[in-house]
Amino acid sequence: MTSTPLRFSTLVMVLAALTGLPIASWGQGAQPNAAVSIRGAGSTLAAPLWKKWIEEYAVGHRCVSITYDAVGSGEGVKRFIARDVDFAASDEILTESEAAKLPEAAVMLPVTAGMIALAYNIPGVNSEIRLPRDVYVDIFAGAIKRWDDPRIKAANPGLAFPHRDIALVARQDSSGTTAAFTKHLAAIGGGWRNAGMRVGKLIDWPKGTMLAPGNEGVAGRIKVSEGSIGYVEYWFAQRLGLRMAALQNNAGSYVRPTSHSGELALSTRVAKVKELDTSVLNPSAAGAYPITTYSWMFLYPRYADPAKGRTVRNFADWVLSQQAQNYGAQLGYLPLTDDITALGKDALAGLAY
């Protein structure tokens, strides 16, 4: 008996959800009569959405085979530069040094956005905690080391915190989620850089930090590690039932990650697609969730195989459609507004097909 690659992919995802095991890669495998195959790799933050998009696109495009490896933004960009894939997904736009390695400027499309939650596992604390801006910066910089620190207690009157060490959980791989998170920490005050901490996809965390691969790996480590706190995309924290902190935003309000607070974080309007990356570092709207990031799709301006180029363009154009964006909302991602998808479609016009 045989089964289609789509059903197998769905089964893998269901088994992973039940067992908690991480997924290194998944995709829509080649069909017997497939005319065009395209490969992508990158972001784990947006990986569940890429899986959904691939499944839904396959319904109306039976002659197209798409695979996607959720290997992290850094590895996805590395494969893109080496032309080992047809597209890459990343939660950070290409850096100048990365872009310089390409013979032609890549086409960069914003395809979705997500919230980075600070999820925690504190014995005896079974309710939501509040974390001021300077406090969560100092927690991840290693300056605040215990859960009963006076600054944490002052922000959470009535909660009894244990006298135990804070166990940080961070990404071990080159990660766009890490880049977005550290850029936010650096943007909201001088404390991050004053502590000697860097910004980027891969940084040196304080001694003793537990490292895990992918967003799913970080979420899983928090789930089983008492006293821990880590940064993880909202979908993964929600799926595992992790508690998530209410964070103080630019307006001084404590805000939980919700679809509404996330959408407010994206409300800053920009004129150019590259300006989107910095527009969410420190959102100013009163009810905005403070840590959000756009997620990107990188394409080559031209492909050696014209049929492949047209297929990649058609898939990217569909990803920017209202239908595809609605799938993102169903999974807890932040759908792009019409003006943002318009910027993406303008960028897509840079393809030579």
Order of alpha helices (4+ residues) and beta strands (2+ residues): alpha-beta-beta-alpha-beta-alpha-beta-alpha-beta-beta-alpha-alpha-beta-alpha-alpha-beta-alpha-beta-alpha-beta-beta-beta-alpha-alpha-beta-alpha-alpha-alpha
